[in-house]
Amino acid sequence: MTQNVPAAPALPPRSGTPPRLIGVVHLAPLPGSPRAADSLGEIIRRAVQDARAYYEGGADAVIVENFGDAPFFADRVEPHTIAAMTLAARAVIAAVPLPVGINVLRNDAAAALGIAAMTGAAFIRVNIHTGVMVTDQGIIEGRAAETLRYRRTLGAQVEIWADVLVKHGVPLGPQAIEDAARDAVERGLADAVIVTGSATGLATDPTDVVRVRRVLPETPVYVGSGASPETIPAFLPAASGVIVGTWAKRDGEVHRPVDPARVERLARALRGT
């Protein structure tokens, strides 16, 4: 199934590239969610503003995420949420010459893939791709088999970035992070993995990043929470890059706009300049 849509720039080759900085565009509460207050037009305007701030500060990619929609559905969002995120993603892709990713919280990989395929986004983030996690939404099971088959059906050149033992959750049974990471890639066919701390904005343990890198030497490994100019050096060279949302905001407050100067500080720390 091919789509005649403008594609976002492809992600650069994995080998021999410097660490990447990926900024999260936190969408304000979308229509129909409990805290919705703004018009969709205003939500999209703010999303574009944040994406441009990331671009101006030197980010290498952005992820569009329905962060404001808490409390989240476990694994299937409503149709109007998909429609709203599609419009937001199209606007961001048109506004910045960066690869764009999609994350549909809490764990709607099918919706994320559909949005990505229709808009030309480069990758999706899946919080629970393989395994079973106990989360604040209840027990969520990975659906790698469905996700990979849906990607094939769509004919979409979209990468799957899978969280490993994702934040705001614990595995249903004891599991080493190395085993979870291997399963995500070797059995779940993820294109990249993400290692996080225990919650949004909380630091990732650098030891966890090293442990994952040792068992996945050829797979991109991203730090998914708690990165700052001070913590970034501890993640290198094991990490392929960092995904940043909270720290990039004005004064480091998650609900404020993205600050290009703070993004630039992150980029400089990541590249050692």
BALOBA-1460 file (C-alpha; in Angstrom, 3 decimals):
// residues 273
<rec num="1" residu="m" x="0.000" y="0.000" z="0.000"/>
<rec num="2" residu="t" x="1.701" y="3.190" z="-1.153"/>
<rec num="3" residu="q" x="0.803" y="6.700" z="-0.151"/>
<rec num="4" residu="n" x="1.418" y="9.841" z="-2.168"/>
<rec num="5" residu="v" x="2.362" y="12.003" z="0.813"/>
<rec num="6" residu="p" x="5.399" y="14.199" z="1.453"/>
<rec num="7" residu="a" x="7.872" y="12.308" z="3.605"/>
<rec num="8" residu="a" x="9.878" y="13.773" z="6.436"/>
<rec num="9" residu="p" x="13.659" y="13.505" z="6.003"/>
<rec num="10" residu="a" x="14.983" y="9.987" z="6.559"/>
<rec num="11" residu="l" x="16.987" y="9.243" z="9.651"/>
<rec num="12" residu="p" x="20.736" y="9.347" z="8.984"/>
<rec num="13" residu="p" x="22.679" y="6.081" z="8.692"/>
<rec num="14" residu="r" x="23.257" y="4.376" z="12.036"/>
<rec num="15" residu="s" x="26.960" y="3.613" z="11.796"/>
<rec num="16" residu="g" x="29.555" y="6.332" z="12.130"/>
<rec num="17" residu="t" x="27.104" y="9.073" z="13.070"/>
<rec num="18" residu="p" x="27.427" y="11.386" z="16.063"/>
<rec num="19" residu="p" x="24.923" y="11.029" z="18.918"/>
<rec num="20" residu="r" x="21.491" y="12.380" z="18.026"/>
<rec num="21" residu="l" x="19.289" y="14.779" z="19.966"/>
<rec num="22" residu="i" x="15.574" y="14.038" z="19.672"/>
<rec num="23" residu="g" x="13.107" y="16.549" z="21.092"/>
<rec num="24" residu="v" x="9.623" y="15.645" z="22.241"/>
<rec num="25" residu="v" x="6.763" y="17.873" z="21.073"/>
<rec num="26" residu="h" x="4.286" y="17.498" z="23.927"/>
<rec num="27" residu="l" x="0.833" y="18.148" z="22.516"/>
<rec num="28" residu="a" x="-1.524" y="20.030" z="24.819"/>
<rec num="29" residu="p" x="-4.662" y="18.092" z="25.860"/>
<rec num="30" residu="l" x="-6.462" y="17.157" z="22.662"/>
<rec num="31" residu="p" x="-10.215" y="17.605" z="22.123"/>
<rec num="32" residu="g" x="-12.161" y="15.030" z="24.096"/>
<rec num="33" residu="s" x="-9.456" y="14.436" z="26.722"/>
<rec num="34" residu="p" x="-10.228" y="15.323" z="30.372"/>
<rec num="35" residu="r" x="-8.198" y="18.542" z="30.501"/>
<rec num="36" residu="a" x="-8.903" y="19.791" z="26.984"/>
<rec num="37" residu="a" x="-9.172" y="23.583" z="26.942"/>
<rec num="38" residu="d" x="-7.624" y="24.911" z="23.722"/>
<rec num="39" residu="s" x="-8.871" y="24.742" z="20.162"/>
<rec num="40" residu="l" x="-7.161" y="22.256" z="17.876"/>
<rec num="41" residu="g" x="-5.770" y="25.168" z="15.898"/>
<rec num="42" residu="e" x="-4.080" y="26.567" z="18.990"/>
<rec num="43" residu="i" x="-2.719" y="23.137" z="19.947"/>
<rec num="44" residu="i" x="-1.193" y="22.733" z="16.508"/>
<rec num="45" residu="r" x="0.224" y="26.268" z="16.565"/>
<rec num="46" residu="r" x="2.023" y="25.510" z="19.837"/>
<rec num="47" residu="a" x="3.268" y="22.175" z="18.511"/>
<rec num="48" residu="v" x="4.787" y="23.876" z="15.474"/>
<rec num="49" residu="q" x="6.325" y="26.536" z="17.710"/>
<rec num="50" residu="d" x="7.982" y="23.869" z="19.857"/>
<rec num="51" residu="a" x="9.199" y="21.921" z="16.816"/>
<rec num="52" residu="r" x="10.787" y="25.058" z="15.387"/>
<rec num="53" residu="a" x="12.447" y="25.769" z="18.738"/>
<rec num="54" residu="y" x="13.989" y="22.306" z="18.687"/>
<rec num="55" residu="y" x="15.202" y="22.866" z="15.132"/>
<rec num="56" residu="e" x="16.660" y="26.273" z="15.979"/>
<rec num="57" residu="g" x="18.464" y="24.797" z="18.976"/>
<rec num="58" residu="g" x="20.105" y="22.032" z="16.957"/>
<rec num="59" residu="a" x="17.915" y="18.948" z="17.495"/>
<rec num="60" residu="d" x="18.245" y="16.137" z="14.967"/>
<rec num="61" residu="a" x="14.623" y="14.898" z="15.109"/>
<rec num="62" residu="v" x="11.373" y="15.433" z="16.995"/>
<rec num="63" residu="i" x="8.649" y="13.155" z="18.330"/>
<rec num="64" residu="v" x="5.005" y="14.283" z="18.329"/>
<rec num="65" residu="e" x="3.279" y="12.854" z="21.411"/>
<rec num="66" residu="n" x="-0.181" y="13.239" z="22.983"/>
<rec num="67" residu="f" x="1.369" y="14.003" z="26.367"/>
<rec num="68" residu="g" x="-1.515" y="16.175" z="27.539"/>
<rec num="69" residu="d" x="-4.148" y="13.438" z="27.230"/>
<rec num="70" residu="a" x="-3.583" y="11.810" z="30.652"/>
<rec num="71" residu="p" x="-5.065" y="9.631" z="31.972"/>
<rec num="72" residu="f" x="-4.226" y="7.495" z="28.974"/>
<rec num="73" residu="f" x="-6.011" y="4.565" z="27.392"/>
<rec num="74" residu="a" x="-3.894" y="1.436" z="27.729"/>
<rec num="75" residu="d" x="-3.653" y="0.452" z="24.073"/>
<rec num="76" residu="r" x="-6.335" y="1.979" z="21.837"/>
<rec num="77" residu="v" x="-7.082" y="5.687" z="21.535"/>
<rec num="78" residu="e" x="-10.275" y="7.162" z="20.104"/>
<rec num="79" residu="p" x="-10.627" y="7.990" z="16.389"/>
<rec num="80" residu="h" x="-10.722" y="11.753" z="16.935"/>
<rec num="81" residu="t" x="-7.384" y="11.549" z="18.779"/>
<rec num="82" residu="i" x="-5.828" y="9.847" z="15.765"/>
<rec num="83" residu="a" x="-7.289" y="12.512" z="13.492"/>
<rec num="84" residu="a" x="-6.005" y="15.358" z="15.677"/>
<rec num="85" residu="m" x="-2.518" y="13.849" z="15.926"/>
<rec num="86" residu="t" x="-2.422" y="13.348" z="12.164"/>
<rec num="87" residu="l" x="-3.129" y="17.024" z="11.610"/>
<rec num="88" residu="a" x="-0.509" y="18.013" z="14.189"/>
<rec num="89" residu="a" x="2.092" y="15.701" z="12.669"/>
<rec num="90" residu="r" x="1.460" y="17.041" z="9.161"/>
<rec num="91" residu="a" x="1.893" y="20.599" z="10.422"/>
<rec num="92" residu="v" x="5.161" y="19.763" z="12.205"/>
<rec num="93" residu="i" x="6.551" y="17.917" z="9.178"/>
<rec num="94" residu="a" x="5.739" y="20.924" z="6.994"/>
<rec num="95" residu="a" x="7.343" y="23.330" z="9.468"/>
<rec num="96" residu="v" x="10.762" y="21.785" z="10.134"/>
<rec num="97" residu="p" x="13.249" y="19.890" z="7.925"/>
<rec num="98" residu="l" x="13.777" y="17.164" z="10.518"/>
<rec num="99" residu="p" x="12.789" y="13.500" z="10.819"/>
<rec num="100" residu="v" x="9.555" y="13.293" z="12.798"/>
<rec num="101" residu="g" x="8.412" y="10.449" z="15.037"/>
<rec num="102" residu="i" x="4.987" y="9.602" z="16.454"/>
<rec num="103" residu="n" x="4.160" y="8.311" z="19.943"/>
<rec num="104" residu="v" x="0.504" y="7.584" z="20.713"/>
<rec num="105" residu="l" x="0.216" y="7.163" z="24.471"/>
<rec num="106" residu="r" x="-0.077" y="4.955" z="26.221"/>
<rec num="107" residu="n" x="0.666" y="2.162" z="23.778"/>
<rec num="108" residu="d" x="-1.299" y="2.468" z="20.536"/>
<rec num="109" residu="a" x="1.335" y="1.329" z="18.059"/>
<rec num="110" residu="a" x="-1.244" y="0.736" z="15.326"/>
<rec num="111" residu="a" x="-2.459" y="4.325" z="15.529"/>
<rec num="112" residu="a" x="1.110" y="5.618" z="15.543"/>
<rec num="113" residu="l" x="1.961" y="3.549" z="12.468"/>
<rec num="114" residu="g" x="-1.154" y="4.708" z="10.661"/>
<rec num="115" residu="i" x="-0.368" y="8.350" z="11.411"/>
<rec num="116" residu="a" x="3.252" y="7.904" z="10.371"/>
<rec num="117" residu="a" x="2.343" y="6.169" z="7.109"/>
<rec num="118" residu="m" x="-0.201" y="8.830" z="6.135"/>
<rec num="119" residu="t" x="2.006" y="11.807" z="7.031"/>
<rec num="120" residu="g" x="5.445" y="10.566" z="5.986"/>
<rec num="121" residu="a" x="6.860" y="10.435" z="9.508"/>
<rec num="122" residu="a" x="10.122" y="8.515" z="9.874"/>
<rec num="123" residu="f" x="9.611" y="6.448" z="13.025"/>
<rec num="124" residu="i" x="7.271" y="5.595" z="15.882"/>
<rec num="125" residu="r" x="7.933" y="5.096" z="19.579"/>
<rec num="126" residu="v" x="6.246" y="2.101" z="21.221"/>
<rec num="127" residu="n" x="6.302" y="2.040" z="25.008"/>
<rec num="128" residu="i" x="5.629" y="-1.710" z="25.308"/>
<rec num="129" residu="h" x="6.564" y="-3.538" z="22.119"/>
<rec num="130" residu="t" x="7.354" y="-6.954" z="23.624"/>
<rec num="131" residu="g" x="6.748" y="-8.453" z="27.039"/>
<rec num="132" residu="v" x="4.183" y="-7.524" z="29.670"/>
<rec num="133" residu="m" x="4.278" y="-4.462" z="31.929"/>
<rec num="134" residu="v" x="2.211" y="-3.437" z="34.930"/>
<rec num="135" residu="t" x="1.473" y="0.273" z="34.483"/>
<rec num="136" residu="d" x="-0.813" y="2.977" z="35.805"/>
<rec num="137" residu="q" x="-3.168" y="1.953" z="32.963"/>
<rec num="138" residu="g" x="-3.164" y="-1.661" z="34.147"/>
<rec num="139" residu="i" x="-1.453" y="-4.651" z="32.566"/>
<rec num="140" residu="i" x="-0.268" y="-3.948" z="29.012"/>
<rec num="141" residu="e" x="0.978" y="-6.655" z="26.663"/>
<rec num="142" residu="g" x="3.321" y="-5.985" z="23.781"/>
<rec num="143" residu="r" x="1.864" y="-6.530" z="20.312"/>
<rec num="144" residu="a" x="4.981" y="-6.806" z="18.199"/>
<rec num="145" residu="a" x="3.419" y="-9.435" z="15.922"/>
<rec num="146" residu="e" x="0.489" y="-7.149" z="15.084"/>
<rec num="147" residu="t" x="2.658" y="-4.048" z="14.719"/>
<rec num="148" residu="l" x="5.150" y="-5.639" z="12.325"/>
<rec num="149" residu="r" x="2.404" y="-7.147" z="10.191"/>
<rec num="150" residu="y" x="0.536" y="-3.866" z="10.039"/>
<rec num="151" residu="r" x="3.715" y="-2.101" z="8.933"/>
<rec num="152" residu="r" x="4.098" y="-4.671" z="6.159"/>
<rec num="153" residu="t" x="0.455" y="-4.221" z="5.123"/>
<rec num="154" residu="l" x="0.911" y="-0.454" z="4.893"/>
<rec num="155" residu="g" x="4.207" y="-0.789" z="3.037"/>
<rec num="156" residu="a" x="5.488" y="1.912" z="5.367"/>
<rec num="157" residu="q" x="9.188" y="2.730" z="5.635"/>
<rec num="158" residu="v" x="8.757" y="3.611" z="9.300"/>
<rec num="159" residu="e" x="11.215" y="2.600" z="12.016"/>
<rec num="160" residu="i" x="9.980" y="1.143" z="15.316"/>
<rec num="161" residu="w" x="11.712" y="2.464" z="18.430"/>
<rec num="162" residu="a" x="10.842" y="0.284" z="21.413"/>
<rec num="163" residu="d" x="11.146" y="1.195" z="25.074"/>
<rec num="164" residu="v" x="12.855" y="-1.393" z="27.261"/>
<rec num="165" residu="l" x="11.176" y="-1.842" z="30.673"/>
<rec num="166" residu="v" x="9.506" y="1.516" z="30.123"/>
<rec num="167" residu="k" x="9.048" y="4.259" z="32.718"/>
<rec num="168" residu="h" x="5.837" y="4.376" z="34.756"/>
<rec num="169" residu="g" x="5.731" y="0.589" z="34.704"/>
<rec num="170" residu="v" x="7.343" y="-2.581" z="36.013"/>
<rec num="171" residu="p" x="7.584" y="-5.997" z="34.340"/>
<rec num="172" residu="l" x="4.945" y="-8.522" z="35.288"/>
<rec num="173" residu="g" x="7.689" y="-10.930" z="36.340"/>
<rec num="174" residu="p" x="11.414" y="-10.534" z="37.080"/>
<rec num="175" residu="q" x="13.352" y="-9.726" z="33.932"/>
<rec num="176" residu="a" x="16.866" y="-8.443" z="33.351"/>
<rec num="177" residu="i" x="17.075" y="-5.363" z="31.177"/>
<rec num="178" residu="e" x="19.470" y="-7.187" z="28.845"/>
<rec num="179" residu="d" x="16.892" y="-9.914" z="28.209"/>
<rec num="180" residu="a" x="14.122" y="-7.390" z="27.598"/>
<rec num="181" residu="a" x="16.313" y="-5.476" z="25.144"/>
<rec num="182" residu="r" x="17.303" y="-8.601" z="23.230"/>
<rec num="183" residu="d" x="13.677" y="-9.692" z="22.979"/>
<rec num="184" residu="a" x="12.625" y="-6.300" z="21.625"/>
<rec num="185" residu="v" x="15.174" y="-6.499" z="18.800"/>
<rec num="186" residu="e" x="15.721" y="-10.187" z="18.082"/>
<rec num="187" residu="r" x="12.117" y="-11.358" z="18.546"/>
<rec num="188" residu="g" x="10.188" y="-8.078" z="18.216"/>
<rec num="189" residu="l" x="12.337" y="-6.777" z="15.306"/>
<rec num="190" residu="a" x="12.560" y="-3.265" z="16.765"/>
<rec num="191" residu="d" x="14.843" y="-0.907" z="14.847"/>
<rec num="192" residu="a" x="16.035" y="0.938" z="17.972"/>
<rec num="193" residu="v" x="15.555" y="0.688" z="21.725"/>
<rec num="194" residu="i" x="14.996" y="3.302" z="24.409"/>
<rec num="195" residu="v" x="16.180" y="3.093" z="28.029"/>
<rec num="196" residu="t" x="14.436" y="5.299" z="30.602"/>
<rec num="197" residu="g" x="14.335" y="6.130" z="34.273"/>
<rec num="198" residu="s" x="11.337" y="5.244" z="36.411"/>
<rec num="199" residu="a" x="9.233" y="8.291" z="35.467"/>
<rec num="200" residu="t" x="9.029" y="11.267" z="33.098"/>
<rec num="201" residu="g" x="11.924" y="13.632" z="33.736"/>
<rec num="202" residu="l" x="13.739" y="11.245" z="36.100"/>
<rec num="203" residu="a" x="17.273" y="10.294" z="35.199"/>
<rec num="204" residu="t" x="18.083" y="7.105" z="33.336"/>
<rec num="205" residu="d" x="20.710" y="4.931" z="35.035"/>
<rec num="206" residu="p" x="23.859" y="5.065" z="32.843"/>
<rec num="207" residu="t" x="24.623" y="1.503" z="33.906"/>
<rec num="208" residu="d" x="21.377" y="0.351" z="32.268"/>
<rec num="209" residu="v" x="22.415" y="1.997" z="29.009"/>
<rec num="210" residu="v" x="25.779" y="0.218" z="29.094"/>
<rec num="211" residu="r" x="24.124" y="-3.136" z="29.855"/>
<rec num="212" residu="v" x="21.807" y="-2.769" z="26.868"/>
<rec num="213" residu="r" x="24.614" y="-1.619" z="24.584"/>
<rec num="214" residu="r" x="26.696" y="-4.686" z="25.454"/>
<rec num="215" residu="v" x="24.006" y="-7.089" z="24.256"/>
<rec num="216" residu="l" x="22.958" y="-4.925" z="21.282"/>
<rec num="217" residu="p" x="26.218" y="-3.567" z="19.867"/>
<rec num="218" residu="e" x="24.750" y="-2.749" z="16.436"/>
<rec num="219" residu="t" x="21.333" y="-1.388" z="17.482"/>
<rec num="220" residu="p" x="20.693" y="2.310" z="18.203"/>
<rec num="221" residu="v" x="20.202" y="2.753" z="21.955"/>
<rec num="222" residu="y" x="18.579" y="5.981" z="23.136"/>
<rec num="223" residu="v" x="18.269" y="7.527" z="26.578"/>
<rec num="224" residu="g" x="14.589" y="8.275" z="27.075"/>
<rec num="225" residu="s" x="14.290" y="10.356" z="30.241"/>
<rec num="226" residu="g" x="16.166" y="12.663" z="32.565"/>
<rec num="227" residu="a" x="18.833" y="13.883" z="30.134"/>
<rec num="228" residu="s" x="20.429" y="17.262" z="30.854"/>
<rec num="229" residu="p" x="23.723" y="18.943" z="29.922"/>
<rec num="230" residu="e" x="25.108" y="17.669" z="33.225"/>
<rec num="231" residu="t" x="24.012" y="14.023" z="32.824"/>
<rec num="232" residu="i" x="24.621" y="13.539" z="29.096"/>
<rec num="233" residu="p" x="28.390" y="12.815" z="29.359"/>
<rec num="234" residu="a" x="27.644" y="9.832" z="31.615"/>
<rec num="235" residu="f" x="25.577" y="8.224" z="28.850"/>
<rec num="236" residu="l" x="28.309" y="8.448" z="26.216"/>
<rec num="237" residu="p" x="29.656" y="6.633" z="24.275"/>
<rec num="238" residu="a" x="27.155" y="3.842" z="25.020"/>
<rec num="239" residu="a" x="24.107" y="5.858" z="23.935"/>
<rec num="240" residu="s" x="23.289" y="6.615" z="20.311"/>
<rec num="241" residu="g" x="21.520" y="9.767" z="21.476"/>
<rec num="242" residu="v" x="19.008" y="11.197" z="23.925"/>
<rec num="243" residu="i" x="15.287" y="11.913" z="23.793"/>
<rec num="244" residu="v" x="14.492" y="15.091" z="25.706"/>
<rec num="245" residu="g" x="11.259" y="16.817" z="26.643"/>
<rec num="246" residu="t" x="11.147" y="18.258" z="30.140"/>
<rec num="247" residu="w" x="14.631" y="19.771" z="30.371"/>
<rec num="248" residu="a" x="14.255" y="21.513" z="26.995"/>
<rec num="249" residu="k" x="11.286" y="23.527" z="28.211"/>
<rec num="250" residu="r" x="11.578" y="27.068" z="29.548"/>
<rec num="251" residu="d" x="12.973" y="26.849" z="33.110"/>
<rec num="252" residu="g" x="12.780" y="23.053" z="32.811"/>
<rec num="253" residu="e" x="9.014" y="23.028" z="33.456"/>
<rec num="254" residu="v" x="7.241" y="20.412" z="31.357"/>
<rec num="255" residu="h" x="4.134" y="22.463" z="30.519"/>
<rec num="256" residu="r" x="6.047" y="25.526" z="29.266"/>
<rec num="257" residu="p" x="7.254" y="26.152" z="25.667"/>
<rec num="258" residu="v" x="10.491" y="24.703" z="24.354"/>
<rec num="259" residu="d" x="13.459" y="27.049" z="24.841"/>
<rec num="260" residu="p" x="15.893" y="27.045" z="21.872"/>
<rec num="261" residu="a" x="18.751" y="28.144" z="24.130"/>
<rec num="262" residu="r" x="18.245" y="25.132" z="26.395"/>
<rec num="263" residu="v" x="18.066" y="22.844" z="23.351"/>
<rec num="264" residu="e" x="21.367" y="24.314" z="22.155"/>
<rec num="265" residu="r" x="22.946" y="23.539" z="25.538"/>
<rec num="266" residu="l" x="21.795" y="19.937" z="25.223"/>
<rec num="267" residu="a" x="23.150" y="19.688" z="21.678"/>
<rec num="268" residu="r" x="26.516" y="21.107" z="22.719"/>
<rec num="269" residu="a" x="26.778" y="18.692" z="25.643"/>
<rec num="270" residu="l" x="25.891" y="15.762" z="23.388"/>
<rec num="271" residu="r" x="28.517" y="16.687" z="20.823"/>
<rec num="272" residu="g" x="31.195" y="17.716" z="23.298"/>
<rec num="273" residu="t" x="31.455" y="21.313" z="22.093"/>
